[in-house]
């Protein structure tokens, strides 16, 4: 009877790292992937460039991890961002640090990340089983004894000493992330927290597609749920086919999506000139009048805002492009400055799992040992990556979660097997 020390369901970032870390401990490893090749989602991360990680230290790094950064602290310490960079350098992948402390492969190709990990896993003797998925677990005496794999129309039973579930979440299902791991976790008796899209576009009410492609740089942004401001950010945003996104849009989307799902009113308040106070904006407008007592509103806005944004702002103000402002009617000047400093956008919807970057929610953290990624319910069951209720901001944080938890799960499963063998 053929038995594997460590079987891993899912050959994404966390699964590949788990396979490598276990194989380096001398384990007999089987990596099972439902798609025709490994790392399908990794290939599209960072717009095909793969933002591997972020070099920020733990104190700052941890502020970008949700919902419980303390849980992730142990995995990060076991395999940190700096250790990850060193790992890639040692197996032949050079990296660059770019704006925002983001780390990318020097080549700028995400395929190089997948290829170098596959090469290392193969060197270590990891066995791959493609176009296959784990559909059931056989649990005996509170341990996973075997797994049932489906390959096309063929169903096989594979005996294992440990199992790591690293199947990903629900985001970008075309890459193979269709929630298989949640079903396996449920069969093992694990609870699942509510899953919802994160790092995704937010759809404004009565969205005007004429501003599609508009990029706003260095703006202030406040996210309101009902009457409460729940998040403040500064940076760049972009309007796309799907609504409001870009770095700022993605960053606030976790709280915004959850609030919308819960039936709350969600709105954004944008400060287009955060470096200036309201009074300074008014003074700037008055200066544009020069020696004249009047000024055409469109001519004024051309000097203050991106051209693409002007029609929408005029519509918000309910002014025609030929509207004449007068110094003698300061109320109209105040209306312009107020909108520049506090442009309110109401949000009604969001882009779903089909295009979101990450899944929020998953296997509940209180049922996983943070120091090992091991199940608190089944002795030889482990979890890694997006299947866990752990996610981060855009900027390399989610891949670091995947790599760190995958590494720790692989090492922990190996330690369990080594310990059991020493007692024989």
PLY file of the C-alpha trace (Angstrom):
ply
format ascii 1.0
element vertex 424
property float x
property float y
property float z
element edge 423
property int vertex1
property int vertex2
end_header
0.00 0.00 0.00
1.51 3.31 -1.11
1.36 5.97 1.63
2.55 9.58 1.49
3.96 11.40 4.49
2.42 14.71 3.44
-0.37 15.22 0.92
-1.22 18.76 -0.09
-4.47 19.78 -1.72
-3.78 22.79 -3.95
-0.63 23.80 -5.81
-0.86 27.57 -5.48
1.62 29.73 -3.58
0.91 28.17 -0.17
0.71 24.62 -1.49
3.99 24.87 -3.39
5.75 26.32 -0.36
4.29 23.64 1.91
5.52 20.94 -0.48
9.03 22.39 -0.60
9.34 22.85 3.17
8.09 19.32 3.86
10.29 17.75 1.17
13.33 19.56 2.58
12.61 17.70 5.84
12.88 14.42 3.95
9.16 13.76 3.67
7.51 11.83 0.87
5.23 14.54 -0.55
2.25 14.44 -2.92
0.97 17.74 -4.34
-2.54 17.55 -5.81
-3.79 20.25 -8.20
-7.18 20.38 -9.92
-5.92 22.51 -12.82
-3.55 21.44 -15.59
-0.62 23.30 -14.03
0.44 24.79 -10.71
0.28 28.40 -9.60
-2.48 29.61 -11.90
-3.47 32.47 -9.61
0.14 33.42 -8.90
0.56 33.97 -12.64
-1.95 36.85 -12.65
-0.89 38.55 -9.42
0.65 42.01 -9.61
-0.70 42.38 -13.15
1.47 39.46 -14.22
4.56 40.70 -12.39
3.92 38.98 -9.04
4.32 41.21 -5.98
6.01 38.50 -3.90
6.05 40.32 -0.56
6.69 43.62 1.19
9.84 44.47 3.15
8.15 46.37 5.99
9.04 45.22 9.50
6.49 43.30 11.54
5.13 46.30 13.43
4.10 47.98 10.21
3.45 44.79 8.24
0.96 43.58 10.84
-1.27 46.65 10.39
-2.10 45.33 6.90
-3.31 41.88 8.04
-6.95 41.05 8.88
-8.94 40.11 10.91
-6.32 39.03 13.47
-2.70 39.88 12.77
-1.68 38.27 16.06
-2.61 34.87 14.67
-0.26 35.40 11.72
2.65 36.57 13.88
3.89 33.00 14.50
3.91 32.05 10.81
5.65 35.33 9.94
8.33 34.71 12.54
8.80 31.17 11.25
9.23 32.40 7.69
9.44 36.18 7.39
9.45 38.44 4.36
13.24 38.69 4.51
13.56 34.91 4.73
11.24 34.60 1.74
13.42 36.92 -0.32
16.49 34.91 0.72
14.70 31.67 -0.20
14.04 32.88 -3.73
17.55 34.24 -4.14
19.02 30.89 -3.05
16.99 28.88 -5.57
17.88 31.26 -8.40
15.26 34.03 -8.50
16.63 37.54 -8.14
14.30 40.21 -6.77
13.87 43.98 -6.81
12.37 46.27 -4.18
10.11 48.92 -5.69
7.89 51.76 -4.54
6.02 51.08 -1.32
8.58 48.44 -0.25
7.02 45.98 -2.69
9.17 43.07 -3.84
9.00 41.70 -7.40
11.05 39.19 -9.39
13.84 41.02 -11.18
12.55 39.69 -14.49
9.12 41.23 -13.91
7.48 37.89 -14.80
5.22 36.02 -12.39
5.80 32.85 -14.41
9.40 32.86 -13.18
8.18 32.62 -9.58
6.05 29.58 -10.35
8.69 27.95 -12.52
11.49 28.30 -9.95
9.28 26.82 -7.21
8.26 23.91 -9.43
11.90 23.29 -10.25
12.82 23.22 -6.56
9.90 20.96 -5.66
10.83 18.55 -8.47
14.47 18.55 -7.36
13.32 17.50 -3.90
11.25 14.64 -5.28
7.77 16.03 -4.78
5.20 14.02 -6.75
2.59 16.04 -8.67
-0.92 14.94 -9.46
-2.58 17.37 -11.90
-6.20 17.63 -13.05
-7.15 16.00 -9.77
-9.00 17.17 -6.71
-9.52 15.87 -3.21
-13.23 15.15 -2.79
-13.34 13.34 0.55
-11.42 12.52 3.72
-11.37 9.25 5.61
-10.89 10.07 9.28
-10.05 7.27 11.71
-9.30 7.80 15.41
-9.33 11.57 14.91
-6.70 11.41 12.15
-6.85 11.69 8.37
-6.08 8.14 7.28
-6.67 8.60 3.57
-8.10 10.96 0.98
-10.31 10.34 -2.01
-9.03 11.91 -5.23
-10.99 12.41 -8.41
-9.04 12.51 -11.68
-11.47 12.83 -14.56
-13.81 9.86 -14.16
-11.32 7.91 -12.04
-11.58 7.96 -8.25
-8.59 6.84 -6.17
-7.98 6.38 -2.47
-4.60 7.69 -1.31
-3.23 6.91 2.16
-1.53 9.77 3.99
0.24 10.48 7.27
-0.85 14.13 7.12
-2.90 16.45 4.93
-2.45 20.15 4.22
-5.45 21.96 2.76
-4.11 24.80 0.59
-6.85 25.05 -2.02
-7.25 28.83 -1.99
-10.52 30.70 -1.59
-13.18 31.79 -4.05
-11.49 34.67 -5.88
-10.80 34.27 -9.61
-12.52 30.86 -9.90
-11.14 30.51 -13.43
-7.75 29.79 -11.80
-9.21 26.87 -9.87
-10.27 28.64 -6.68
-13.81 27.36 -6.28
-14.01 26.71 -2.56
-13.05 23.01 -2.51
-11.08 23.46 0.69
-14.08 24.79 2.58
-15.97 21.57 1.85
-13.04 19.49 3.13
-12.71 21.63 6.25
-16.42 21.25 6.91
-16.14 17.45 6.58
-13.37 17.56 9.17
-15.68 19.40 11.56
-14.29 22.91 11.13
-16.42 26.04 11.28
-16.26 28.59 8.47
-16.62 32.33 8.90
-18.60 34.29 6.33
-16.69 34.60 3.06
-16.85 37.75 0.94
-14.81 39.50 -1.77
-11.97 41.79 -0.70
-9.53 43.97 -2.64
-12.26 44.59 -5.17
-13.94 47.43 -7.06
-16.77 49.42 -5.47
-19.68 50.51 -7.64
-21.00 54.06 -7.07
-24.69 54.89 -7.30
-25.55 56.11 -10.82
-21.98 55.53 -11.94
-20.91 57.75 -14.83
-18.73 55.68 -17.16
-17.39 58.87 -18.72
-14.86 59.01 -15.89
-13.59 55.50 -16.65
-9.81 55.62 -16.80
-9.56 58.66 -14.51
-6.72 58.39 -11.99
-6.74 60.64 -8.95
-3.35 61.05 -7.30
-2.57 62.04 -3.72
-6.15 62.35 -2.54
-7.61 61.98 0.92
-10.33 59.36 1.37
-12.74 58.57 4.17
-14.98 55.52 4.24
-18.31 56.01 5.97
-20.63 53.25 7.11
-23.85 55.00 7.97
-22.80 58.16 9.79
-19.55 56.71 11.10
-16.12 57.18 9.54
-14.54 53.73 9.78
-11.37 54.22 7.72
-9.17 57.05 6.46
-6.58 56.72 3.71
-4.31 58.82 1.52
-2.98 57.96 -1.93
-4.12 57.18 -5.47
-7.44 55.91 -6.80
-8.76 54.93 -10.22
-12.18 54.75 -11.86
-12.60 51.69 -14.08
-15.34 49.75 -15.83
-16.12 48.19 -12.48
-16.26 51.43 -10.50
-13.93 52.87 -7.86
-10.68 50.99 -7.30
-6.94 51.59 -7.62
-4.76 51.30 -4.47
-7.14 53.33 -2.28
-10.29 51.66 -3.55
-8.88 48.20 -2.94
-7.63 49.16 0.51
-11.05 50.23 1.77
-13.00 47.52 -0.02
-12.85 44.94 2.79
-14.82 47.08 5.23
-17.02 48.52 2.49
-18.05 45.13 1.10
-18.76 43.70 4.54
-20.90 46.73 5.39
-22.88 46.43 2.14
-23.45 42.72 2.73
-24.74 43.55 6.21
-27.22 46.02 4.70
-25.51 49.25 5.78
-25.26 52.49 3.82
-21.74 52.99 2.48
-20.27 56.25 1.18
-16.89 57.71 0.30
-15.79 61.26 1.02
-12.93 62.38 -1.16
-10.65 65.32 -0.51
-9.25 66.31 -3.90
-6.83 68.82 -2.33
-5.76 67.28 0.99
-2.65 69.47 1.22
-4.85 72.59 1.44
-7.34 73.62 4.10
-10.83 74.67 3.06
-9.84 78.29 3.61
-6.76 77.87 1.43
-8.88 76.38 -1.36
-11.21 79.39 -1.15
-8.24 81.76 -1.32
-6.91 79.85 -4.32
-10.25 80.24 -6.09
-10.40 83.95 -5.31
-6.88 84.43 -6.72
-8.04 82.94 -10.01
-10.45 85.85 -10.40
-7.52 88.25 -10.66
-8.75 91.81 -11.16
-12.10 90.62 -12.48
-15.26 90.31 -10.40
-16.46 87.30 -12.42
-15.09 84.00 -13.67
-16.55 81.21 -15.80
-16.80 78.06 -13.66
-15.38 75.74 -16.32
-12.29 77.94 -16.72
-11.79 77.81 -12.96
-12.13 74.07 -12.67
-9.65 73.52 -15.53
-6.99 75.03 -13.25
-7.97 72.96 -10.23
-9.05 69.50 -11.41
-8.40 66.86 -14.08
-10.35 67.67 -17.26
-12.12 64.32 -17.23
-13.58 65.05 -13.81
-15.00 68.49 -14.60
-18.34 67.44 -16.18
-19.15 65.26 -13.19
-18.26 68.00 -10.69
-20.37 70.50 -12.62
-23.26 68.07 -12.47
-22.79 67.67 -8.72
-22.82 71.46 -8.32
-25.77 71.73 -10.72
-23.89 74.40 -12.65
-23.70 74.68 -16.42
-20.19 74.86 -17.94
-20.84 78.52 -18.82
-21.95 79.41 -15.29
-20.41 82.73 -14.20
-19.14 82.95 -10.64
-19.06 86.31 -8.91
-16.97 87.56 -6.02
-20.16 89.24 -4.82
-21.81 85.81 -4.42
-19.35 83.99 -2.13
-21.87 81.22 -1.46
-21.17 79.77 -4.90
-17.43 79.92 -4.29
-17.93 78.11 -0.98
-19.98 75.45 -2.76
-17.07 74.78 -5.15
-14.51 74.61 -2.35
-16.74 72.38 -0.23
-17.11 69.89 -3.08
-13.37 69.88 -3.76
-12.70 69.14 -0.09
-15.61 66.79 0.51
-16.85 65.03 -2.62
-19.35 62.41 -1.51
-19.79 59.20 -3.51
-22.46 56.75 -2.40
-21.65 53.07 -3.01
-24.33 50.55 -3.95
-22.46 47.40 -5.00
-19.12 45.70 -5.55
-17.34 43.32 -7.92
-17.77 39.73 -6.77
-15.46 36.75 -6.51
-15.07 36.55 -10.28
-12.57 39.42 -10.21
-11.70 40.24 -6.61
-8.07 39.81 -5.56
-8.63 37.88 -2.34
-11.30 36.08 -0.32
-11.98 37.42 3.17
-13.27 34.87 5.66
-12.69 31.12 5.67
-11.70 28.42 8.15
-12.07 30.01 11.57
-8.80 30.93 13.23
-9.81 29.75 16.70
-9.85 26.18 15.37
-6.27 26.33 14.05
-3.08 26.33 16.12
-1.22 29.52 15.07
2.18 28.05 15.95
1.77 25.12 13.55
-1.22 25.80 11.24
-2.52 22.50 12.59
-6.17 21.72 13.17
-7.38 21.81 16.76
-9.89 19.11 15.76
-8.03 16.60 13.59
-4.52 15.72 14.73
-2.73 15.48 11.36
-4.68 18.08 9.39
-3.18 21.48 8.49
-4.29 24.60 6.66
-2.40 27.19 4.60
-3.15 30.25 2.50
-6.41 31.82 1.41
-8.60 29.01 2.70
-7.94 30.37 6.22
-9.83 33.40 7.58
-6.77 35.58 7.06
-6.16 38.21 4.41
-4.26 41.41 3.81
-4.06 44.66 1.91
-2.72 44.95 -1.60
1.07 45.26 -1.71
2.48 41.75 -1.29
0.79 40.98 2.02
-1.47 38.18 0.80
1.31 36.28 -0.92
3.41 36.56 2.23
0.48 35.07 4.17
0.39 32.22 1.66
4.13 31.58 1.73
4.51 31.85 5.51
1.51 29.67 6.39
2.47 27.17 3.69
6.02 26.95 5.00
4.87 26.53 8.61
2.26 23.90 7.70
4.86 21.86 5.78
7.41 22.03 8.58
4.82 21.26 11.26
3.42 18.25 9.40
6.98 16.96 8.99
7.73 17.42 12.68
4.59 15.46 13.62
5.64 12.57 11.41
9.24 12.61 12.67
7.96 12.61 16.25
5.62 9.66 15.66
8.42 7.69 14.02
10.77 8.32 16.93
8.22 6.76 19.27
7.96 3.54 17.27
0 1
1 2
2 3
3 4
4 5
5 6
6 7
7 8
8 9
9 10
10 11
11 12
12 13
13 14
14 15
15 16
16 17
17 18
18 19
19 20
20 21
21 22
22 23
23 24
24 25
25 26
26 27
27 28
28 29
29 30
30 31
31 32
32 33
33 34
34 35
35 36
36 37
37 38
38 39
39 40
40 41
41 42
42 43
43 44
44 45
45 46
46 47
47 48
48 49
49 50
50 51
51 52
52 53
53 54
54 55
55 56
56 57
57 58
58 59
59 60
60 61
61 62
62 63
63 64
64 65
65 66
66 67
67 68
68 69
69 70
70 71
71 72
72 73
73 74
74 75
75 76
76 77
77 78
78 79
79 80
80 81
81 82
82 83
83 84
84 85
85 86
86 87
87 88
88 89
89 90
90 91
91 92
92 93
93 94
94 95
95 96
96 97
97 98
98 99
99 100
100 101
101 102
102 103
103 104
104 105
105 106
106 107
107 108
108 109
109 110
110 111
111 112
112 113
113 114
114 115
115 116
116 117
117 118
118 119
119 120
120 121
121 122
122 123
123 124
124 125
125 126
126 127
127 128
128 129
129 130
130 131
131 132
132 133
133 134
134 135
135 136
136 137
137 138
138 139
139 140
140 141
141 142
142 143
143 144
144 145
145 146
146 147
147 148
148 149
149 150
150 151
151 152
152 153
153 154
154 155
155 156
156 157
157 158
158 159
159 160
160 161
161 162
162 163
163 164
164 165
165 166
166 167
167 168
168 169
169 170
170 171
171 172
172 173
173 174
174 175
175 176
176 177
177 178
178 179
179 180
180 181
181 182
182 183
183 184
184 185
185 186
186 187
187 188
188 189
189 190
190 191
191 192
192 193
193 194
194 195
195 196
196 197
197 198
198 199
199 200
200 201
201 202
202 203
203 204
204 205
205 206
206 207
207 208
208 209
209 210
210 211
211 212
212 213
213 214
214 215
215 216
216 217
217 218
218 219
219 220
220 221
221 222
222 223
223 224
224 225
225 226
226 227
227 228
228 229
229 230
230 231
231 232
232 233
233 234
234 235
235 236
236 237
237 238
238 239
239 240
240 241
241 242
242 243
243 244
244 245
245 246
246 247
247 248
248 249
249 250
250 251
251 252
252 253
253 254
254 255
255 256
256 257
257 258
258 259
259 260
260 261
261 262
262 263
263 264
264 265
265 266
266 267
267 268
268 269
269 270
270 271
271 272
272 273
273 274
274 275
275 276
276 277
277 278
278 279
279 280
280 281
281 282
282 283
283 284
284 285
285 286
286 287
287 288
288 289
289 290
290 291
291 292
292 293
293 294
294 295
295 296
296 297
297 298
298 299
299 300
300 301
301 302
302 303
303 304
304 305
305 306
306 307
307 308
308 309
309 310
310 311
311 312
312 313
313 314
314 315
315 316
316 317
317 318
318 319
319 320
320 321
321 322
322 323
323 324
324 325
325 326
326 327
327 328
328 329
329 330
330 331
331 332
332 333
333 334
334 335
335 336
336 337
337 338
338 339
339 340
340 341
341 342
342 343
343 344
344 345
345 346
346 347
347 348
348 349
349 350
350 351
351 352
352 353
353 354
354 355
355 356
356 357
357 358
358 359
359 360
360 361
361 362
362 363
363 364
364 365
365 366
366 367
367 368
368 369
369 370
370 371
371 372
372 373
373 374
374 375
375 376
376 377
377 378
378 379
379 380
380 381
381 382
382 383
383 384
384 385
385 386
386 387
387 388
388 389
389 390
390 391
391 392
392 393
393 394
394 395
395 396
396 397
397 398
398 399
399 400
400 401
401 402
402 403
403 404
404 405
405 406
406 407
407 408
408 409
409 410
410 411
411 412
412 413
413 414
414 415
415 416
416 417
417 418
418 419
419 420
420 421
421 422
422 423
